[in-house]
Amino acid sequence: MGVIRRQMAMGFLVCAAATQAAFGQRPQLGPRDPHIGYIYPAGGQSGSSVQVLISGQFLEGADDIHVSGDGIKASIVKYHKFFQQGDIPRIRNAIERAQQVLEKKLGRKPDAELRRGGRLVGKDAALVMKEAGVTEDDFEHIEEFLRLQSNKKRQLNPQLLEDVTVRLEILPDAVPGDRSVRVMTPFGLSNPLCFQVGAWAECRETEPNDKEPDRAIGAARPVVVNGQILPGDVDRFSFRATKGTKLVIAARARGLIPYLADAVPGWFQAALTLYDGRGTEVAFDDDFGCSVDPVVHCEIPGDGEYILEIKDALYRGREDFVYRIAIGEVPFVTSIFPSGGRAGEIGPVAASGWNLAEAKFTPKVRGGTGIREVEMPGTGAGWNQLPFAVDTLPESVEAEPNSSIETAQRVTPPVIVNGRIGAPGDWDVFRIDGRAGSELIAEVFARRLNSPLDSVLKLLATNGREMASNDDNQDKACGLETHHADSRLSIRFPASGTYYLRLGDTQRHGGDDYGYRLRIASPQPDFDLRVVPSSVNGRAGASIPITVYALRRDGFAGDIDLSLKDTPPGFRLSGGKIPGNEEKLRLTLTMPDSATAGPVRLAMEGRATIRGREVVRAAVPAEDMMQAFAYRHLVPAEDWYAVVTTGGGRFTPPALKVAVGNLVRVRTGAVTRIPLPGLGGPMMDQVRLELSEPPEGLAIERVSREGGGVQLLLKADPKTAKPGLKGNLIVEGYFERSFSRPGATGNTVRIPIGTLPAIPFEIVSM
């Protein structure tokens, strides 16, 4: 579908008093953080120039595009904001005023008429338009709005209100793969979205192609087709193929935009169907293995014309239902075994799939331990990446027969067992020796490694009695998983003796691709960190709330000290200690006193003492993404950026600067005074303060301005405030202003002006 213009936006969206809770970022009546919803097309070939549409919200004034990696030069072509219903009377009124002015100047009524369809005609039309400040684009937008307004299938989507057209020059030496694209405006940097640099030729769909198929797919293949699906839309492409051709047709949709906040199930559920010239279905797929994105493999049954169809499986559609389809007789790996290896000792793995010239390859792994993406050479960069786990423990391979206690395979922890549930109903049983009081963690890695195995793990005593069982265990580090199907058991042996681990599939399924890695080892307390958002925007000197998530492992419950690493001067964290047992902390990042020329790359790390030694972990930048109105996921991003702005808009209050003191102990049933040194001045007398996401039982009783100083009086409810709770107080400030119109009751609105640096607290008993 070509560049489709904006979906309907109702007049109420222009309300200037939209809430902006992030203090120090933007006044309530001004612009907000830029946000992008989709990029179309979402990829391009190395060595080509491609014009893309970046659509989102608050993109006005876009002046730069940031693309991760090397080899891409970006330039902005134009900005467009979708026409709104309230703009129609504005233009009509401007034209009427211009006609009145010109009538006095010309001594006659101008010959110009605004037609119902939204077009000014007559010999004086150009003169009237110039006087009114109206352009041809305005009339085109009116026509666009009226056309879209008549389409009942259109959905209100204010997040896709604005466009930035961008030209991307992809150099020939640009490395194929995924890149992150962000838009820079005077008010900061947007969220990142995926743009794929490819090695194959590219084309775009041409609408309409729902009845008469598009012929974008030519004889030269492989090729990548780009398109969009609107409400109820179906895109069809015709091409010729010869008998015996082993086609691979791989779609990418959720792989481009992983989560949609306001759509169920939370992404574009693409479905692919291949028909022959008579309309007979030859192949179909609406997901592939554990991936939502479909992949079709088909050996062409005869020479002739074929039609490829893509649609949403639920017959929905929106402009952000963007897709890319790769089609060609290319290699495609469906599974590998083993799906992991020991760091420094990674050897060849067996590959299963289609059109493979080789049955083995040695994965090239970048980075340290953890789950990494690898690719078999020759499979088309970025189209056939597979998860691969790297660990430090000794590796072993499951040995059949081992389906019962009598034939159980003996293993000695610590060890990682690479195995398969090789047939429906199969069980793999492992014998271990346990010592009374000792602890052991048994964890399955399968779904996280793209295996269809929905594992269940059981601990059996010597006599076969089941002692413990687990089906699903959530791993918050895997932000793209929505079905956490991997199992985990935490075991403390009651007595010394022989025990058995029994592993199978909950649905009694099995096969060669039902691989797993079973990690058996004593607890290794550890943690990972995620910092949100990945783009932090704020004016000079302001304190911006951010959130850090502690992903604790194997019972680690200690404090974690956060600090910035190798960061330019002027940036400062406040409240940078995650209390023991807490998995989430809101803190603040204070900006330097002067604006930056562009985004500044930041880095954060956390330190903790685990078993007497210091452990340091880097904080991975992430986006806190909502799925289907309810669920939230931490999706990792490539970089963590901060942008320091000068503010902007008609109202830019000074940043609230406060010297943050030591830990504040808040006593239950009492009022605690918190000095706010540095917060003063005549303007501050009008500022109101409020706790953001206050801990249960804590509230601001009042703000004292006695004696020339400012103090926060905090009250802890003895019934609900929990002694021992630690964290940060995030205090936001705002003005209240009353507005009224003749004949209408006055309204009071809040105008946010900033956030104080985070104040560490601990609730203590009286």
FIVOVEX-963619 format. One record per residue (C-alpha): residue in three letters; y, x, z. Coordinates in steps of 0.1 Angstrom, whole numbers, plus 5000, padded with zeros to 4 digits. Example, Ala and Ser with C-alpha at 12.3 -4.5 7.8 and 13.67 -1.06 7.14 Angstrom:
<titors>
ala495551235078ser498951375071
</titors>
This chain:
<titors>
met500050005000gly503350164991val506150215016ile506249875032arg509549785048arg510049685083gln508349385100met510549105113ala512849195142met514448915160gly518048915171phe517348945208leu516149305202val519749415199cys520449335235ala522149645248ala521049605284ala517449695277thr515949865308gln515850245309ala514250355341ala514050725335phe517050865354gly519051135338gln517751065303arg519950785289pro522350535303gln521050185301leu523550075274gly522950375252pro520050505230arg516650585244asp514050855238pro512950865202his509450735196ile507350735164gly504650485157tyr503150605124ile503550865096tyr502750755060pro501150925042ala499551095072gly498551415053gly499151625022gln497451905003ser498252275008gly500652394982ser502252054976ser505451874984val505051534999gln507651275009val506551085041leu507850795060ile508150835098ser508550495114gly509450425150gln512250335174phe515450505185leu515450755155glu519050715146gly520751045141ala517551235134asp518551585125asp515351785126ile511551755123his509251975143val505752045129ser503252255148gly501752565133asp503052765103gly503352695066ile505252365066lys508952325059ala510551985067ser513851835056ile515251495063val515951275032lys517450965048tyr517450735078his516950355075lys517150085102phe515449755094phe517849475089gln518149235118gln518848855118gly522148905137asp523449135109ile523548845083pro526548665100arg528148995107ile528249075069arg529248725060asn532148745084ala533249085071ile533248955036glu535348645046arg537848865063ala538049095033gln538648805010gln541548685032val543149035032leu542749064994glu544148724988lys547348835004lys547349164985leu546449014951gly548348684954arg545248494944lys541748424957pro539348704948asp536548614924ala533548684946glu530848454959leu528048534984arg524948364971arg522348204994gly519848474985gly522148744998arg524048884968leu527748904962val528748824926gly531948784906lys534449014889asp536049114922ala532749164940ala533049544941leu536649514955val535649274983met532649494992lys534849804995glu537349615017ala534549475039gly532749805042val529549645028thr527149835005glu524449734980asp521949855006asp523249585030phe522449315004glu519049464996his518249455033ile519349095035glu516949015007glu514249215025phe514749035057leu514648685041arg511548785022leu509748905053gln510948615074ser509148375050asn505848565054lys504148395084lys501548665087arg504148925098gln503949025134leu506949115156asn506749485162pro510049625176gln508349975179leu508550005141leu512149915137glu513550235121asp512450485094val513150845087thr512150965052val511151325053arg510151585027leu507451825037glu506952145017ile503352255025leu503052615015pro499852734997asp498852945026ala499252655051val495952645071pro494152315066gly493752105097asp495651865120arg499351925129ser501651755153val504851605140arg507851515162val511351385153met514451545169thr517551325175pro520751395195phe518951235225gly515751445224leu512351495209ser509851215201asn506251195209pro503851385186leu501751225159cys499051365136phe499651495101gln496651645083val496951935060gly494151915035ala492452135009trp491751854984ala493951664959glu495751364973cys496851024959arg498350704973glu497350344968thr499450114946glu499949754956pro498749494948asn495149604949asp493449334968lys492149144937glu492649394909pro491349734921asp493550034922arg492550324899ala493950604920ile490550764923gly489950954891ala487151164878ala488351474896arg486751464931pro486851534960val490151354965val491951194995val493350844992asn496250735014gly497050375022gln498050105047ile496549775057leu498949485064pro497949145080gly494849005062asp495049285036val492149435017asp492549754996arg490249814966phe489750114944ser487650144913phe486150454899arg483250564877ala480250754890thr476950884876lys473450814887gly472151044914thr475651154927lys475451184965leu478851064975val480351105009ile483150865017ala484850935050ala487750735064arg490250845090ala492250585109arg491850605146gly491650985141leu495350955131ile496650715157pro494150705186tyr495550415206leu497750115198ala499349965230asp499749615216ala496549555196val492949475206pro490649675207gly493449925206trp493150085172phe492750015135gln489049935132ala488550035095ala485449915075leu484250065042thr482249885016leu481050024983tyr480149774955asp478649824921gly480249674889arg478449344895gly479949304930thr476649384947glu477049574980val475649924977ala476750075011phe478749965042asp479950125075asp482450015101asp481850315125phe479950635123gly477850735152cys480150755182ser483250755160val485250445153asp486150575119pro483550485092val481650735070val479550615040his476850835024cys475350694992glu473250814963ile474750634933pro471950414919gly473150414882asp475950504859gly478950274859glu481950134876tyr482050114914ile484549954938leu485450104972glu486949854996ile488749925029lys489849655054asp490249595091ala486949475105leu488849205124tyr491049115094arg494149225112gly496749455098arg500149615104glu502249895090asp500750145115phe497250065102val497450385082tyr494350545067arg493150845047ile489850835028ala488051145015ile485651084987gly483451334968glu480051494966val480751724995pro478751865024phe478851655056val477251755090thr476151455111ser474851655141ile474052005153phe471552145178pro472252285202ser475652135207gly476852415229gly476252775240arg476953045265ala480353225262gly479953555244glu476453475233ile476853195208gly474253205180pro473252995150val472852615154ala470752385133ala472752145112ser471651795099gly473651595074trp474251535037asn474651775007leu474052075029ala473352405012glu472452575045ala470552435074lys472152665100phe475552815108thr477153015136pro480052825151lys483452995153val484852905187arg488452955197gly489552955233gly487552985265thr485052755282gly485052385277ile484552145247arg485952295215glu486052175179val483952365153glu483252315116met480552425092pro482052635064gly482552455032thr482652105046gly486352045039ala488852165066gly489751895091trp487251635078asn484051725095gln484851875129leu482251855157pro482551905194phe480852215208ala480552295245val481052655258asp479852735293thr478953045314leu475552935327pro472153055313glu470852835284ser467452705278val465752455255glu463752145263ala459952195257glu457751895248pro455651735261asn457751665292ser457851285294ser456151245328ile455851405363glu452551555353thr454051725322ala457451795337gln459252105325arg460052355353val463652475354thr465452705378pro469152625385pro471752725375val470852645340ile471852435310val468952255292asn469552175255gly467351885245arg466851565226ile465551215233gly463551255202ala462050905198pro462750545210gly461550505246asp461250885252trp461951035286asp462551405294val461451505329phe462451835346arg460951985378ile463152165402asp462652315437gly465052185463arg465852335497ala466752115526gly470452055529ser471352235497glu473452065470leu473052025433ile475051875405ala473051735375glu475351635346val474651515311phe476851615282ala475951395252arg478551125243arg481251385249leu479551595222asn479251305197ser475651225205pro474750855204leu472750895235asp473750655263ser472050855290val470650745323leu469651015349lys467350965378leu466251185407leu462651135418ala460851255449thr457551435448asn455651105448gly457750965420arg459950745442glu463450705428met466050855451ala469150825430ser470350715396asn473450715375asp474250565341asp477950615333asn480450865348gln484050875338asp485651205327lys489351165326ala489751495308cys488251325277gly491251105267leu489750985235glu486550845251thr486550475258his482750455267his482050715292ala478250715286asp477351045301ser475551055335arg476151265366leu474251295399ser475551475430ile472451565451arg471951685486phe468251745492pro466951585524ala463951825527ser462552125510gly460152055482thr459651955446tyr461951705429tyr462251565394leu465151485371arg464251205346leu466551165316gly466450885290asp468550645269thr469550315286gln468850125254arg465450295249his466850445216gly466150795204gly465951025174asp466751375162asp470551315166tyr470151205203gly470851545216tyr472151645250arg473051925273leu471851885309arg473852105333ile472052175366ala473852395391ser475252405426pro478652245430gln481452445414pro484752305429asp487452325403phe490352135387asp492152075354leu495751965350arg497551725326val501351705325val503051395310pro505051345288ser504651625263ser508351585253val510851585282asn514351485273gly517451495296arg521051595296ala522251925311gly521851945349ala519851625351ser516551585370ile513851415349pro510651255364ile507351385351thr503851325362val501051575367tyr497351455370ala494851665389leu491351625374arg489251735403arg485651855399asp482651885422gly484451775454phe487551995452ala490051835476gly492552115483asp496352135477ile497552255442asp500852445439leu502552385406ser505052625390leu506652695357lys505352995338asp507353225314thr510052955312pro513753025302pro516253035331gly517652715344phe514552495345arg513352405379leu510552195394ser511051995426gly508251865447gly505652085430lys502652045454ile499751815447pro498451715481gly494751745488asn492651455475glu495551325455glu494851285417lys498451215406leu501851345415arg505251245403leu507851525405thr511051625387leu512051885362thr515751985365met517452085333pro519752385329asp523452335332ser524052375294ala522452205264thr519852385243ala520052435206gly516652275201pro513352215219val512252475245arg508552535249leu507552515285ala504452605304met503152495338glu500252625359gly498652525391arg497252745419ala494752655445thr492452835470ile488852755464arg486152915485gly488553185496arg489753295461glu492853195442val492152975411val494852935384arg494752665358ala497152595330ala498552235328val497652085294pro500551865280ala499451515273glu500651165263asp499850875287met498850625260met498150255265gln495250085248ala495149705242phe497849605267ala495849725297tyr493950055296arg495550405298his494350735286leu495551095288val495551225253pro496151605251ala499051735230glu499552075214asp502752185232trp504952095261tyr508652075251ala511952015269val515251925252val518451955270thr521151735256thr524851675262gly524251305270gly526051095245gly527050735241arg530250575254phe529250625290thr527850955303pro528050985341pro527751325357ala524251455366leu523351395402lys522851735417val521351755452ala520052055471val516451965478gly515452045514asn512052105530leu509251855536val510551535551arg508451385579val508751005579arg507750845612thr506250505611gly508250235629ala511350445628val514350525605thr514350875590arg517551025579ile517451245547pro520551445540leu521651455504pro523951765503gly525951795472leu525951425464gly529551315468gly532851245451pro534750915445met532350805417met529350835441asp530750555463gln529750315436val526250455431arg523250255445leu520050435452glu516550295449leu512950435453ser510950455421glu507350355425pro507750375463pro504650455485glu503350155503gly505350075534leu508350295526ala511850155517ile515450255517glu517150075545arg520650185535val522750485522ser525150625548arg528350785537glu529750855571gly531551185579gly532051285543gly528351335537val525651125521gln522351045539leu519450835529leu518050615556leu514350565550lys512250315569ala508450325573asp506649995581pro504250065609lys501749805595thr501549925560ala502750285559lys499750515561pro500050825584gly498851145566leu500051025532lys501851305513gly503751305480asn507251295466leu510051045469ile511550975435val515050835440glu516950675412gly520650585411tyr522450315392phe525650125389glu525849755390arg528349575367ser529049205363phe529749065328ser530948715320arg531948515290pro534248215289gly532347905300ala529248115311thr528048225344gly528448605350asn525548835348thr524949145368val523249435350arg522049775363ile523250085345pro520850375354ile522750705357gly520150965370thr517351075393leu517551295423pro515351595425ala511951495440ile511851495478pro508551595493phe507451375522glu504651315547ile504150995568val503451075605ser502750845635met505350775661
</titors>
